[in-house]
């Protein structure tokens, strides 16, 4: 798991996103005066949510496979005011 500052993550944004999506690496972003946040791929989030919902990795692996086949590369847009 990588950790970097908000400023560093902005300067290396494409690299951060590639690490998250291509390498399935979580990236912790720290900001002065704020709680750290974690960037996780949509695929990994669906996998983890399925484990929580169903309590086992077997069904989560099926979710990961179906998420792979449905992936469109688009995610909901959010706006940060940092």
Secondary structure, 3 states (H helix, E strand, C coil): CEEEEHHHHHHCHHHHHHHHHHCCCCEEEECCCCCCEEECCHHHHHHHHHHHHHCCHHHHHHHHHHHHHHCCCCCCCCCCCC
